[in-house]
Amino acid sequence: MITGLAHACYVVKDLAVAERFYCDGLGLKAAFEFKDDKRGKFGVYLKAGPRAFIELFVGTPEPVSDKASYRHICLEVDNMAAEVARMRKAGVKVTDPQMGLDQSWQAWLADPDGNAIELHQYTPASWQTPHVS
């Protein structure tokens, strides 16, 4: 039985830049690091919820092909207006929040490597609400 989304993994050009973006800009906290004597620190797990993580590894990101099905990762927030204001204060470029067709608030941004990120806030009318426990 699948019990949840464990993590999403990104290969990033500059681990320090990406980690600053995700931690200082988005407010995620580092859970643990990957390092060894040869490479030093080469990866990090960032906490993105009670049992969810974003995993970053340094490397050369491959360009997304026109046939790739990946489009974005979506992070749930509890107060869209406050999070957008906090992120903007931290220097993150994020769109103005809009009500989506699913009756959930959404805003959009991209990480330093161009990966699309959606911010999502459920409302009592959100189509997802009956399915969220």
Secondary structure as UniProt FT lines:
FT   STRAND          7..12
FT   HELIX           15..20
FT   HELIX           21..25
FT   STRAND          29..36
FT   TURN            37..39
FT   STRAND          40..49
FT   TURN            50..51
FT   STRAND          52..58
FT   TURN            66..67
FT   STRAND          73..76
FT   HELIX           80..89
FT   TURN            90..91
FT   STRAND          98..99
FT   TURN            101..102
FT   STRAND          105..110
FT   TURN            112..113
FT   STRAND          116..121
FT   TURN            124..125
FT   TURN            127..128
FT   HELIX           129..131
//
